[in-house]
Amino acid sequence: MYDAVSSNIVEIGEALNGLLRICRKSQYTTADFCNLSVGNDVYRHVQTLFADSTFSSEPANIVNPVKHDAFFRNLARNSSAVTLCLTERCSLRCKYCPYTSNTGSRRHHSPESMRLPTAKAAIDFLYDRLSPEESPLISFYGGEPLLEYETLKRAVAYAKKRFVGRELHFAVTTNFTVLEQSMIEFFIKNRFMVYVSLDGPEDLHDRYRKGPDGKGSFRLVMDSLNTLQLFDPEYFVEKVRINMVLAPPLDLDSVNTFIRNELPLPRSNFSVSLVDTSDTDFFNEICYESSDDKQLRRYRRIAEKAFGCDLFDQYPLAALLYRKGIVRIATRSRWSTSGKLYIPTGQCYPASFKSFVDIHGNVHMCEKIDEGIPIGDVFKGVSEQSVESLIGDYYEDAVKTCASCFAQRICGLCIAPTIVNGRFDTDTKRQVCSAIRDRLHRNLCSYIRVMQENPDAFKNLSDQSVNKPFLKIIDEIENGKPSQQSKGRS
């Protein structure tokens, strides 16, 4: 049994399980529950659970952080990363890309690009907000950022002057279809992390990742990867990462074989996700089939069995799909929130870890947020009013719904998939929450099955760290610093 307030997972017998079902059906209070238990063996079990903070009578006090001045006092501070969207041009027209075929709330591909003064201002924006403990990360995004290679080079040169004396990191997310020899040498010289989009073997990749002429892009991507690997094998393994999107109809065995055999990269260099259905009309024509669900269930079971043995070497895709979710359950934070202030969901603190800057210099929380709703710009800074307008209703809804949700302590939801036509949408959040609960329930069940088969599977893992910026806000609220409804902010 999983307890939402304490985040404990405990084993209970049939008698207590039956009693819990009765209490839940009858909406009994904790006192009613204890009275029902008095006089039998279940009582002692219940008292043990109470001593371990399980079955708390007092739920967490869910708060909307936007209603407190502490939230805005710490806003847009201690950043460590900025992503620059160098261009809205792209060399591909991927069928599932929200910029290729969307529902109308996102931008489309365009010939516009970021000007160098804007790129420099974005770097200044990070410099002014950089945490003294962090090494700055500057990433380049698109469209296809390598189409604006000259701007990228000049931005890197400016950043190295601006952050002189600091350890500086660079990254680029690319479809790798326009790579040139000079780019390879530049990336190696500046130790770039290179994130390459590649969806598996040729037949699967080329279904949806096509150029404007309708031709598949697999050969171009593989040629670029092979060229880089031959030029510097050590750099290739250290710095290249592969981002894979799995879209229906699925062929997981083919993707698994590709990961094992086609690229000389360790499993940890791959990232795999199912295609994102938000902001695109991709699923108007294509949908998951029962055979896809069957494949996903099979790979989940492989992942469960793989802990403690070498199955992950044989089935790296099982690890990439499910290992992280199961491990997050194993390493969940286990302090009790009973009666304590708590800020739920996985929403990040705006502009306080990373920011995304579009071609015009507008600042967004990340690349997943609709470009039509910025929270400021690199010239004037972050607007408190814009932040409040974007996430205030989201958190207000969380106050109403999260306290009664079993997933409140392990939920990773952010606002991005709940935005429709530039605004937070309650109905969409309900749908997203339902999908997240289903996934977390499956991960909890997987974790329990792993522990039953291999009790030492997670013995050497440490608990996850909590969201430090939000802990600071809670500390300021609890210690009596003034709070108020945040109205009329600039």
VOPAGU-2260 file (C-alpha; in pm, 1 decimal, decimal comma):
REM VOPAGU-2260
SITE   aa  ch    i         X         Y         Z
SITE  MET   A    0       0,0       0,0       0,0
SITE  TYR   A    1     124,8     350,0     -87,5
SITE  ASP   A    2      49,7     636,5     155,1
SITE  ALA   A    3      39,7     975,4     -18,0
SITE  VAL   A    4     122,4    1194,1     283,3
SITE  SER   A    5     422,4    1002,4     418,5
SITE  SER   A    6     521,5     854,3      80,9
SITE  ASN   A    7     562,9     520,5     259,2
SITE  ILE   A    8     499,6     187,8      89,6
SITE  VAL   A    9     394,9     -73,9     341,3
SITE  GLU   A   10     281,6    -433,0     329,3
SITE  ILE   A   11     -65,2    -493,0     473,8
SITE  GLY   A   12    -261,7    -810,0     529,6
SITE  GLU   A   13    -601,1    -899,8     387,7
SITE  ALA   A   14    -784,0    -794,7     705,7
SITE  LEU   A   15    -643,2    -441,1     706,7
SITE  ASN   A   16    -685,8    -413,7     330,8
SITE  GLY   A   17   -1053,8    -501,8     365,6
SITE  LEU   A   18   -1095,3    -251,2     646,1
SITE  LEU   A   19    -936,2      23,8     437,8
SITE  ARG   A   20   -1175,0     -48,6     152,0
SITE  ILE   A   21   -1472,4     -18,2     388,4
SITE  CYS   A   22   -1342,8     312,1     528,7
SITE  ARG   A   23   -1280,1     452,0     184,6
SITE  LYS   A   24   -1623,8     352,1      59,8
SITE  SER   A   25   -1791,0     497,2     370,1
SITE  GLN   A   26   -1566,4     807,3     379,7
SITE  TYR   A   27   -1468,3     741,4     740,1
SITE  THR   A   28   -1233,6     978,2     925,4
SITE  THR   A   29    -907,8     863,1    1080,1
SITE  ALA   A   30   -1077,0     849,2    1421,5
SITE  ASP   A   31   -1353,1     628,2    1281,3
SITE  PHE   A   32   -1084,5     410,3    1129,8
SITE  CYS   A   33    -906,0     367,6    1464,6
SITE  ASN   A   34   -1230,5     290,1    1646,0
SITE  LEU   A   35   -1308,6      18,3    1394,9
SITE  SER   A   36    -966,7    -131,7    1458,2
SITE  VAL   A   37    -982,5    -140,5    1840,3
SITE  GLY   A   38    -976,3    -485,7    1995,7
SITE  ASN   A   39    -813,9    -687,4    1720,4
SITE  ASP   A   40    -472,4    -759,4    1576,6
SITE  VAL   A   41    -520,6    -497,3    1307,9
SITE  TYR   A   42    -507,4    -227,9    1578,7
SITE  ARG   A   43    -143,7    -304,8    1662,0
SITE  HIS   A   44     -56,1    -297,7    1293,1
SITE  VAL   A   45    -229,3      38,3    1255,2
SITE  GLN   A   46     -43,4     184,6    1554,4
SITE  THR   A   47     286,8      75,0    1402,7
SITE  LEU   A   48     195,4     250,4    1081,5
SITE  PHE   A   49      93,8     563,7    1268,3
SITE  ALA   A   50     430,5     564,3    1445,5
SITE  ASP   A   51     598,0     560,8    1106,9
SITE  SER   A   52     387,8     864,6     996,7
SITE  THR   A   53     168,0     644,9     777,6
SITE  PHE   A   54    -209,7     698,5     807,3
SITE  SER   A   55    -164,9    1056,0     924,2
SITE  SER   A   56    -484,5    1224,6    1036,4
SITE  GLU   A   57    -365,3    1559,4     901,3
SITE  PRO   A   58    -305,6    1601,4     526,8
SITE  ALA   A   59     -49,5    1833,7     374,8
SITE  ASN   A   60    -136,7    2203,6     361,3
SITE  ILE   A   61    -123,5    2262,3     -14,0
SITE  VAL   A   62     -33,2    2622,8     -93,3
SITE  ASN   A   63     -39,2    2840,6    -402,5
SITE  PRO   A   64     311,7    2994,2    -399,4
SITE  VAL   A   65     211,2    3274,3    -635,1
SITE  LYS   A   66      -2,3    3425,9    -356,1
SITE  HIS   A   67     306,0    3486,2    -142,0
SITE  ASP   A   68     565,9    3759,0    -177,3
SITE  ALA   A   69     836,5    3502,2    -104,5
SITE  PHE   A   70     771,9    3354,2    -448,8
SITE  PHE   A   71     848,7    3684,3    -620,7
SITE  ARG   A   72    1142,1    3775,4    -395,1
SITE  ASN   A   73    1322,3    3468,4    -525,9
SITE  LEU   A   74    1198,5    3487,3    -884,2
SITE  ALA   A   75    1452,4    3472,9   -1169,2
SITE  ARG   A   76    1748,1    3431,2    -935,1
SITE  ASN   A   77    2019,0    3168,7    -915,3
SITE  SER   A   78    1982,3    3060,5   -1277,9
SITE  SER   A   79    2233,0    2824,4   -1432,0
SITE  ALA   A   80    2117,3    2774,6   -1792,0
SITE  VAL   A   81    1967,7    2952,4   -2090,4
SITE  THR   A   82    1855,1    2810,2   -2424,5
SITE  LEU   A   83    1866,1    3030,0   -2733,1
SITE  CYS   A   84    1627,5    2958,4   -3019,1
SITE  LEU   A   85    1858,6    3066,1   -3300,5
SITE  THR   A   86    1606,5    3024,4   -3580,0
SITE  GLU   A   87    1256,3    2915,4   -3675,8
SITE  ARG   A   88    1396,1    2772,1   -3999,0
SITE  CYS   A   89    1431,2    2394,7   -4021,5
SITE  SER   A   90    1572,9    2152,6   -4276,1
SITE  LEU   A   91    1304,0    1893,0   -4195,3
SITE  ARG   A   92     925,3    1876,1   -4176,1
SITE  CYS   A   93     872,8    1600,2   -3919,0
SITE  LYS   A   94     510,9    1489,3   -3919,4
SITE  TYR   A   95     470,2    1488,2   -3539,7
SITE  CYS   A   96     653,8    1816,8   -3481,1
SITE  PRO   A   97     425,9    2086,9   -3332,6
SITE  TYR   A   98     596,3    2343,7   -3557,1
SITE  THR   A   99     508,4    2143,2   -3869,8
SITE  SER   A  100     149,3    2043,4   -3802,7
SITE  ASN   A  101     -14,7    2193,2   -3495,7
SITE  THR   A  102    -352,3    2276,9   -3351,9
SITE  GLY   A  103    -304,4    2649,9   -3395,4
SITE  SER   A  104    -157,4    2742,6   -3056,5
SITE  ARG   A  105     210,1    2708,0   -3154,7
SITE  ARG   A  106     421,1    2887,0   -3411,0
SITE  HIS   A  107     498,5    2734,8   -3750,5
SITE  HIS   A  108     831,8    2712,5   -3929,8
SITE  SER   A  109     933,5    3052,1   -4063,1
SITE  PRO   A  110    1236,0    3214,9   -4231,2
SITE  GLU   A  111    1306,1    3429,8   -3923,2
SITE  SER   A  112    1617,2    3395,8   -3708,4
SITE  MET   A  113    1770,9    3551,2   -3395,8
SITE  ARG   A  114    1993,5    3854,2   -3447,5
SITE  LEU   A  115    2335,0    3859,1   -3280,2
SITE  PRO   A  116    2249,5    4152,3   -3044,5
SITE  THR   A  117    1955,6    3949,5   -2914,6
SITE  ALA   A  118    2178,3    3645,3   -2862,3
SITE  LYS   A  119    2423,3    3860,5   -2666,6
SITE  ALA   A  120    2140,3    4004,7   -2457,8
SITE  ALA   A  121    2025,2    3650,2   -2377,4
SITE  ILE   A  122    2375,5    3566,3   -2254,5
SITE  ASP   A  123    2376,0    3885,8   -2045,1
SITE  PHE   A  124    2037,0    3780,0   -1905,3
SITE  LEU   A  125    2195,7    3459,3   -1774,4
SITE  TYR   A  126    2506,5    3641,0   -1649,6
SITE  ASP   A  127    2300,2    3880,4   -1437,3
SITE  ARG   A  128    2109,1    3594,7   -1272,5
SITE  LEU   A  129    2374,5    3325,1   -1248,2
SITE  SER   A  130    2400,8    3131,9    -924,4
SITE  PRO   A  131    2751,0    3174,9    -778,5
SITE  GLU   A  132    2770,8    2799,0    -719,2
SITE  GLU   A  133    2677,9    2695,9   -1074,6
SITE  SER   A  134    2871,0    2657,7   -1397,2
SITE  PRO   A  135    2667,1    2828,8   -1671,7
SITE  LEU   A  136    2515,4    2622,4   -1953,9
SITE  ILE   A  137    2425,3    2788,2   -2284,4
SITE  SER   A  138    2224,8    2573,6   -2525,2
SITE  PHE   A  139    2123,3    2633,3   -2886,4
SITE  TYR   A  140    1788,8    2526,9   -3025,6
SITE  GLY   A  141    1564,8    2576,5   -3328,3
SITE  GLY   A  142    1422,6    2503,9   -3580,6
SITE  GLU   A  143    1759,7    2372,7   -3683,8
SITE  PRO   A  144    2024,2    2581,6   -3505,2
SITE  LEU   A  145    2305,7    2474,0   -3737,4
SITE  LEU   A  146    2136,3    2675,5   -4013,2
SITE  GLU   A  147    2253,7    2979,3   -3812,8
SITE  TYR   A  148    2603,4    2849,9   -3746,4
SITE  GLU   A  149    2768,4    3192,5   -3778,7
SITE  THR   A  150    2542,9    3339,4   -3509,6
SITE  LEU   A  151    2610,2    3035,2   -3292,0
SITE  LYS   A  152    2987,4    3081,7   -3323,0
SITE  ARG   A  153    2970,1    3452,1   -3240,4
SITE  ALA   A  154    2743,3    3388,3   -2943,1
SITE  VAL   A  155    2992,2    3134,4   -2807,9
SITE  ALA   A  156    3278,0    3380,8   -2849,7
SITE  TYR   A  157    3079,6    3648,6   -2664,2
SITE  ALA   A  158    2987,0    3408,9   -2384,3
SITE  LYS   A  159    3350,2    3309,5   -2331,3
SITE  LYS   A  160    3443,3    3675,8   -2287,4
SITE  ARG   A  161    3142,8    3748,2   -2063,9
SITE  PHE   A  162    3202,3    3451,5   -1834,8
SITE  VAL   A  163    3580,7    3473,5   -1830,3
SITE  GLY   A  164    3719,7    3273,0   -1539,6
SITE  ARG   A  165    3407,4    3057,6   -1508,9
SITE  GLU   A  166    3369,8    2698,8   -1625,8
SITE  LEU   A  167    3132,3    2732,2   -1921,2
SITE  HIS   A  168    2929,5    2458,6   -2089,3
SITE  PHE   A  169    2763,9    2454,4   -2432,4
SITE  ALA   A  170    2503,9    2228,6   -2594,1
SITE  VAL   A  171    2314,6    2208,4   -2921,3
SITE  THR   A  172    1998,3    2017,7   -3015,4
SITE  THR   A  173    2009,7    1927,8   -3383,0
SITE  ASN   A  174    1862,6    1700,2   -3648,4
SITE  PHE   A  175    2221,9    1661,7   -3779,7
SITE  THR   A  176    2127,0    1693,6   -4147,6
SITE  VAL   A  177    2342,8    1998,2   -4228,6
SITE  LEU   A  178    2667,9    1911,2   -4049,3
SITE  GLU   A  179    2997,1    2035,9   -4195,1
SITE  GLN   A  180    3360,6    1962,4   -4110,9
SITE  SER   A  181    3413,9    2307,9   -3959,3
SITE  MET   A  182    3121,1    2251,5   -3723,1
SITE  ILE   A  183    3270,8    1924,8   -3599,5
SITE  GLU   A  184    3601,3    2095,1   -3522,4
SITE  PHE   A  185    3422,3    2381,9   -3345,7
SITE  PHE   A  186    3210,4    2150,7   -3130,9
SITE  ILE   A  187    3512,5    1946,9   -3026,7
SITE  LYS   A  188    3718,6    2256,7   -2948,9
SITE  ASN   A  189    3443,2    2399,6   -2726,3
SITE  ARG   A  190    3338,4    2062,8   -2578,2
SITE  PHE   A  191    2977,4    2093,4   -2691,2
SITE  MET   A  192    2717,4    1842,8   -2582,0
SITE  VAL   A  193    2545,1    1739,9   -2906,6
SITE  TYR   A  194    2185,0    1615,8   -2882,5
SITE  VAL   A  195    2084,6    1441,7   -3205,7
SITE  SER   A  196    1729,5    1347,1   -3305,0
SITE  LEU   A  197    1719,8     992,3   -3442,3
SITE  ASP   A  198    1414,4     767,8   -3419,9
SITE  GLY   A  199    1570,5     424,9   -3470,3
SITE  PRO   A  200    1629,4     216,1   -3783,9
SITE  GLU   A  201    1582,0     365,2   -4127,3
SITE  ASP   A  202    1228,3     246,3   -4196,9
SITE  LEU   A  203    1098,8     380,5   -3863,5
SITE  HIS   A  204    1295,5     706,2   -3866,9
SITE  ASP   A  205    1197,6     793,1   -4224,1
SITE  ARG   A  206     823,9     742,8   -4168,7
SITE  TYR   A  207     787,2    1080,9   -4002,4
SITE  ARG   A  208    1125,7    1260,7   -4009,7
SITE  LYS   A  209    1125,9    1386,1   -4368,3
SITE  GLY   A  210    1258,1    1687,3   -4550,4
SITE  PRO   A  211    1041,2    1946,9   -4728,9
SITE  ASP   A  212    1078,9    1732,6   -5043,2
SITE  GLY   A  213     923,6    1433,1   -4865,5
SITE  LYS   A  214    1247,6    1234,4   -4855,4
SITE  GLY   A  215    1359,2    1057,0   -4537,4
SITE  SER   A  216    1651,3    1197,1   -4339,4
SITE  PHE   A  217    1801,1     879,3   -4189,2
SITE  ARG   A  218    2099,5     854,8   -4425,9
SITE  LEU   A  219    2196,2    1218,6   -4370,0
SITE  VAL   A  220    2183,1    1178,0   -3990,7
SITE  MET   A  221    2379,4     852,1   -3988,4
SITE  ASP   A  222    2642,8     991,1   -4223,8
SITE  SER   A  223    2691,0    1288,2   -3989,2
SITE  LEU   A  224    2714,0    1062,6   -3684,0
SITE  ASN   A  225    2963,3     832,2   -3853,6
SITE  THR   A  226    3174,7    1128,2   -3967,8
SITE  LEU   A  227    3189,9    1268,1   -3615,0
SITE  GLN   A  228    3265,7     926,4   -3466,8
SITE  LEU   A  229    3556,1     868,6   -3707,3
SITE  PHE   A  230    3692,4    1219,6   -3649,4
SITE  ASP   A  231    3710,9    1182,1   -3269,7
SITE  PRO   A  232    3582,7     851,3   -3121,1
SITE  GLU   A  233    3645,9     960,2   -2761,2
SITE  TYR   A  234    3453,4    1286,1   -2799,6
SITE  PHE   A  235    3173,0    1098,4   -2975,8
SITE  VAL   A  236    3114,5     871,2   -2676,3
SITE  GLU   A  237    3159,7    1147,7   -2418,9
SITE  LYS   A  238    2948,1    1421,5   -2574,4
SITE  VAL   A  239    2694,8    1281,3   -2823,5
SITE  ARG   A  240    2342,7    1199,3   -2703,0
SITE  ILE   A  241    2063,6    1047,1   -2909,8
SITE  ASN   A  242    1702,8    1163,2   -2861,3
SITE  MET   A  243    1453,3     904,6   -2988,3
SITE  VAL   A  244    1079,7     957,6   -3032,5
SITE  LEU   A  245     867,5     643,1   -3057,0
SITE  ALA   A  246     555,8     694,5   -3266,7
SITE  PRO   A  247     285,6     444,4   -3364,2
SITE  PRO   A  248     269,9     189,0   -3503,5
SITE  LEU   A  249     546,6      75,5   -3267,3
SITE  ASP   A  250     819,2    -178,1   -3341,8
SITE  LEU   A  251    1004,7    -193,2   -3012,4
SITE  ASP   A  252    1215,4    -496,4   -3098,6
SITE  SER   A  253    1358,6    -321,2   -3406,0
SITE  VAL   A  254    1440,7      -9,9   -3203,1
SITE  ASN   A  255    1597,9    -224,1   -2930,4
SITE  THR   A  256    1819,1    -401,1   -3186,1
SITE  PHE   A  257    1918,6     -67,1   -3336,3
SITE  ILE   A  258    2027,6      71,6   -2998,2
SITE  ARG   A  259    2232,0    -240,9   -2927,4
SITE  ASN   A  260    2406,2    -275,9   -3260,9
SITE  GLU   A  261    2408,0      33,4   -3481,6
SITE  LEU   A  262    2594,2     302,5   -3284,2
SITE  PRO   A  263    2904,3     262,6   -3063,8
SITE  LEU   A  264    2739,0     443,7   -2773,7
SITE  PRO   A  265    2649,1     326,2   -2423,1
SITE  ARG   A  266    2282,9     294,8   -2329,2
SITE  SER   A  267    2308,4     603,2   -2108,2
SITE  ASN   A  268    2370,5     816,0   -2419,1
SITE  PHE   A  269    2018,6     745,9   -2546,5
SITE  SER   A  270    1694,2     913,5   -2442,4
SITE  VAL   A  271    1361,4     761,3   -2547,5
SITE  SER   A  272    1009,2     901,3   -2523,4
SITE  LEU   A  273     670,4     830,4   -2672,1
SITE  VAL   A  274     552,2    1096,6   -2914,2
SITE  ASP   A  275     399,3    1400,1   -2741,4
SITE  THR   A  276      35,2    1438,2   -2841,4
SITE  SER   A  277      -1,5    1798,9   -2724,0
SITE  ASP   A  278     -12,6    2090,9   -2969,6
SITE  THR   A  279     -13,5    1871,9   -3280,2
SITE  ASP   A  280    -275,6    1713,4   -3503,2
SITE  PHE   A  281     -49,9    1413,8   -3568,4
SITE  PHE   A  282    -298,0    1181,1   -3396,1
SITE  ASN   A  283    -583,1    1291,6   -3620,2
SITE  GLU   A  284    -446,1    1043,6   -3872,6
SITE  ILE   A  285    -243,2     797,7   -3664,4
SITE  CYS   A  286    -326,6     634,0   -3332,2
SITE  TYR   A  287    -194,1     366,5   -3099,6
SITE  GLU   A  288    -317,1      13,8   -3161,8
SITE  SER   A  289    -373,8    -276,6   -2923,9
SITE  SER   A  290     -51,1    -433,8   -3049,5
SITE  ASP   A  291     136,3    -121,1   -2936,7
SITE  ASP   A  292      -1,2    -154,7   -2583,7
SITE  LYS   A  293      94,9    -521,9   -2582,4
SITE  GLN   A  294     453,4    -436,0   -2680,0
SITE  LEU   A  295     477,6    -168,6   -2411,3
SITE  ARG   A  296     348,6    -408,2   -2142,5
SITE  ARG   A  297     601,2    -670,0   -2250,4
SITE  TYR   A  298     890,9    -425,9   -2226,2
SITE  ARG   A  299     773,1    -304,0   -1886,3
SITE  ARG   A  300     780,8    -661,0   -1758,2
SITE  ILE   A  301    1129,9    -706,5   -1904,1
SITE  ALA   A  302    1239,7    -392,6   -1720,1
SITE  GLU   A  303    1098,1    -528,1   -1393,0
SITE  LYS   A  304    1288,1    -853,8   -1432,2
SITE  ALA   A  305    1608,7    -681,0   -1542,3
SITE  PHE   A  306    1694,6    -526,7   -1203,3
SITE  GLY   A  307    1971,5    -730,9   -1049,7
SITE  CYS   A  308    2062,7    -919,7   -1368,9
SITE  ASP   A  309    2206,0    -847,2   -1712,9
SITE  LEU   A  310    1877,2    -821,5   -1906,0
SITE  PHE   A  311    1925,0    -447,0   -1952,9
SITE  ASP   A  312    2227,0    -525,1   -2171,9
SITE  GLN   A  313    2007,1    -740,6   -2391,8
SITE  TYR   A  314    1708,5    -504,8   -2375,2
SITE  PRO   A  315    1843,0    -148,9   -2344,2
SITE  LEU   A  316    1510,0     -10,9   -2468,8
SITE  ALA   A  317    1335,0    -158,2   -2163,4
SITE  ALA   A  318    1570,7      38,4   -1941,4
SITE  LEU   A  319    1525,3     357,6   -2142,0
SITE  LEU   A  320    1145,6     331,0   -2131,9
SITE  TYR   A  321    1087,7     224,9   -1772,5
SITE  ARG   A  322    1396,6     210,9   -1550,3
SITE  LYS   A  323    1394,1     582,1   -1462,1
SITE  GLY   A  324    1025,6     578,2   -1363,0
SITE  ILE   A  325    1072,5     275,4   -1137,9
SITE  VAL   A  326    1389,8     415,2    -983,3
SITE  ARG   A  327    1210,0     743,0    -909,4
SITE  ILE   A  328     963,2     547,7    -698,3
SITE  ALA   A  329    1251,4     374,2    -519,6
SITE  THR   A  330    1428,4     705,6    -448,4
SITE  ARG   A  331    1118,8     915,3    -372,6
SITE  SER   A  332    1148,6    1169,3     -93,0
SITE  ARG   A  333    1005,2    1011,4     224,7
SITE  TRP   A  334     964,0    1292,2     473,6
SITE  SER   A  335     605,0    1332,4     588,0
SITE  THR   A  336     405,5    1634,3     471,0
SITE  SER   A  337     139,0    1583,2     737,5
SITE  GLY   A  338      16,1    1927,9     844,8
SITE  LYS   A  339     304,8    2098,6     664,6
SITE  LEU   A  340     306,4    2354,4     388,3
SITE  TYR   A  341     360,2    2182,5      56,1
SITE  ILE   A  342     388,5    2302,3    -304,3
SITE  PRO   A  343     280,4    2015,3    -530,1
SITE  THR   A  344     347,5    1897,6    -886,7
SITE  GLY   A  345     675,0    1902,7   -1078,1
SITE  GLN   A  346     644,8    2262,6   -1195,6
SITE  CYS   A  347     982,1    2437,1   -1209,5
SITE  TYR   A  348    1050,7    2775,9   -1056,2
SITE  PRO   A  349    1025,9    3022,7   -1348,0
SITE  ALA   A  350    1361,6    3147,6   -1480,2
SITE  SER   A  351    1538,6    3021,7   -1167,8
SITE  PHE   A  352    1706,2    2716,4   -1316,6
SITE  LYS   A  353    1683,0    2765,8   -1690,3
SITE  SER   A  354    1514,0    2994,7   -1939,3
SITE  PHE   A  355    1424,6    2967,3   -2306,1
SITE  VAL   A  356    1473,7    3273,3   -2527,6
SITE  ASP   A  357    1293,7    3292,2   -2862,4
SITE  ILE   A  358    1426,1    3467,9   -3174,4
SITE  HIS   A  359    1277,3    3802,5   -3065,8
SITE  GLY   A  360    1435,2    3793,1   -2718,8
SITE  ASN   A  361    1120,1    3695,6   -2531,1
SITE  VAL   A  362    1186,4    3481,6   -2223,6
SITE  HIS   A  363     989,2    3161,1   -2161,6
SITE  MET   A  364    1008,2    2905,9   -1883,2
SITE  CYS   A  365    1123,0    2641,0   -2131,2
SITE  GLU   A  366    1098,2    2530,5   -2493,4
SITE  LYS   A  367     779,7    2334,3   -2423,7
SITE  ILE   A  368     576,6    2644,5   -2338,8
SITE  ASP   A  369     368,2    2814,9   -2607,2
SITE  GLU   A  370     577,8    3100,1   -2753,9
SITE  GLY   A  371     275,1    3328,1   -2737,2
SITE  ILE   A  372     293,9    3359,3   -2357,1
SITE  PRO   A  373     640,2    3484,1   -2252,8
SITE  ILE   A  374     725,0    3575,8   -1893,7
SITE  GLY   A  375     947,4    3867,1   -1992,5
SITE  ASP   A  376    1229,4    3953,1   -2229,1
SITE  VAL   A  377    1608,4    3966,2   -2217,4
SITE  PHE   A  378    1613,9    4346,2   -2231,1
SITE  LYS   A  379    1372,0    4432,2   -1947,6
SITE  GLY   A  380    1387,0    4111,3   -1744,8
SITE  VAL   A  381    1115,7    3883,8   -1606,6
SITE  SER   A  382     769,6    4030,5   -1551,4
SITE  GLU   A  383     608,0    3926,9   -1223,3
SITE  GLN   A  384     266,1    4003,2   -1368,9
SITE  SER   A  385     331,5    3772,0   -1665,4
SITE  VAL   A  386     450,2    3491,6   -1435,9
SITE  GLU   A  387     143,6    3529,3   -1217,6
SITE  SER   A  388     -85,0    3535,6   -1521,4
SITE  LEU   A  389      73,7    3217,7   -1659,5
SITE  ILE   A  390      91,7    2991,6   -1354,2
SITE  GLY   A  391    -139,9    3149,1   -1094,7
SITE  ASP   A  392    -451,7    2962,3   -1209,1
SITE  TYR   A  393    -248,2    2642,4   -1247,3
SITE  TYR   A  394    -144,5    2650,7    -881,6
SITE  GLU   A  395    -489,7    2758,6    -766,4
SITE  ASP   A  396    -628,9    2446,8    -931,6
SITE  ALA   A  397    -354,1    2239,8    -765,8
SITE  VAL   A  398    -466,2    2368,1    -423,4
SITE  LYS   A  399    -815,8    2233,5    -494,7
SITE  THR   A  400    -718,9    1896,5    -641,6
SITE  CYS   A  401    -374,4    1781,4    -526,8
SITE  ALA   A  402    -458,5    1729,5    -158,0
SITE  SER   A  403    -691,3    1441,6    -246,2
SITE  CYS   A  404    -463,0    1286,7    -509,3
SITE  PHE   A  405    -250,0     984,6    -420,8
SITE  ALA   A  406      23,9    1111,0    -655,9
SITE  GLN   A  407      80,5    1446,0    -479,8
SITE  ARG   A  408     431,8    1348,4    -360,4
SITE  ILE   A  409     554,9    1174,9    -677,0
SITE  CYS   A  410     386,8    1379,8    -949,7
SITE  GLY   A  411     607,2    1540,1   -1213,6
SITE  LEU   A  412     338,2    1744,0   -1389,6
SITE  CYS   A  413     430,8    2087,6   -1519,1
SITE  ILE   A  414     207,2    2348,3   -1675,6
SITE  ALA   A  415     325,2    2293,6   -2035,9
SITE  PRO   A  416      75,9    2020,2   -2141,1
SITE  THR   A  417    -214,7    2199,3   -1969,5
SITE  ILE   A  418    -196,1    2513,9   -2185,5
SITE  VAL   A  419    -453,6    2550,3   -2462,1
SITE  ASN   A  420    -456,9    2855,6   -2689,0
SITE  GLY   A  421    -221,5    3046,3   -2461,8
SITE  ARG   A  422    -405,6    2982,9   -2133,8
SITE  PHE   A  423    -416,4    2726,3   -1858,6
SITE  ASP   A  424    -707,3    2489,9   -1927,3
SITE  THR   A  425    -871,7    2301,9   -1640,1
SITE  ASP   A  426   -1026,7    2028,1   -1853,4
SITE  THR   A  427    -696,0    1954,2   -2022,7
SITE  LYS   A  428    -524,2    1934,7   -1684,0
SITE  ARG   A  429    -781,0    1677,5   -1569,4
SITE  GLN   A  430    -696,7    1461,9   -1871,2
SITE  VAL   A  431    -322,5    1500,6   -1817,5
SITE  CYS   A  432    -355,5    1426,3   -1445,7
SITE  SER   A  433    -550,1    1109,2   -1520,9
SITE  ALA   A  434    -276,5     989,5   -1756,8
SITE  ILE   A  435      -6,0    1069,9   -1499,5
SITE  ARG   A  436    -191,2     883,1   -1224,1
SITE  ASP   A  437    -221,7     580,1   -1449,6
SITE  ARG   A  438     150,1     588,2   -1527,5
SITE  LEU   A  439     251,5     637,3   -1163,0
SITE  HIS   A  440      22,4     354,4   -1055,9
SITE  ARG   A  441     198,7     129,3   -1306,6
SITE  ASN   A  442     538,6     245,0   -1179,4
SITE  LEU   A  443     436,7     176,0    -818,5
SITE  CYS   A  444     320,8    -172,6    -914,8
SITE  SER   A  445     645,0    -230,3   -1105,6
SITE  TYR   A  446     851,3    -117,2    -806,5
SITE  ILE   A  447     665,9    -352,8    -574,6
SITE  ARG   A  448     709,4    -645,1    -813,5
SITE  VAL   A  449    1082,7    -570,8    -840,9
SITE  MET   A  450    1117,3    -560,3    -461,1
SITE  GLN   A  451     928,3    -887,7    -423,0
SITE  GLU   A  452    1161,5   -1060,3    -668,8
SITE  ASN   A  453    1483,5    -880,6    -568,2
SITE  PRO   A  454    1471,3    -700,5    -228,6
SITE  ASP   A  455    1823,7    -559,1    -280,0
SITE  ALA   A  456    1752,6    -411,8    -623,7
SITE  PHE   A  457    1769,4     -50,0    -505,7
SITE  LYS   A  458    1997,4     -86,6    -205,4
SITE  ASN   A  459    2270,1     150,3    -325,1
SITE  LEU   A  460    2042,7     431,9    -444,6
SITE  SER   A  461    1995,3     754,3    -248,4
SITE  ASP   A  462    1673,4     951,2    -212,1
SITE  GLN   A  463    1594,2    1227,5    -457,8
SITE  SER   A  464    1673,6    1582,6    -358,1
SITE  VAL   A  465    1377,5    1812,2    -314,2
SITE  ASN   A  466    1310,3    2134,8    -503,9
SITE  LYS   A  467    1540,4    2376,9    -319,1
SITE  PRO   A  468    1393,0    2705,3    -450,1
SITE  PHE   A  469    1045,6    2601,1    -337,0
SITE  LEU   A  470    1179,7    2490,7       1,7
SITE  LYS   A  471    1316,8    2842,2      45,8
SITE  ILE   A  472     973,6    2988,6     -29,7
SITE  ILE   A  473     805,1    2755,4     220,4
SITE  ASP   A  474    1065,5    2844,3     483,6
SITE  GLU   A  475     998,7    3217,1     436,3
SITE  ILE   A  476     621,8    3164,8     456,8
SITE  GLU   A  477     648,0    2950,8     770,4
SITE  ASN   A  478     877,5    3201,3     938,7
SITE  GLY   A  479     623,6    3477,8     912,0
SITE  LYS   A  480     758,2    3698,9     636,8
SITE  PRO   A  481     473,1    3907,5     494,7
SITE  SER   A  482     257,0    3750,5     225,7
SITE  GLN   A  483     -29,1    3889,9      27,3
SITE  GLN   A  484    -242,0    3842,6    -280,6
SITE  SER   A  485      -0,7    3933,6    -561,8
SITE  LYS   A  486    -195,1    4202,1    -745,4
SITE  GLY   A  487     -74,0    4482,4    -961,3
SITE  ARG   A  488     271,8    4340,4   -1017,0
SITE  SER   A  489     492,0    4485,5   -1286,4
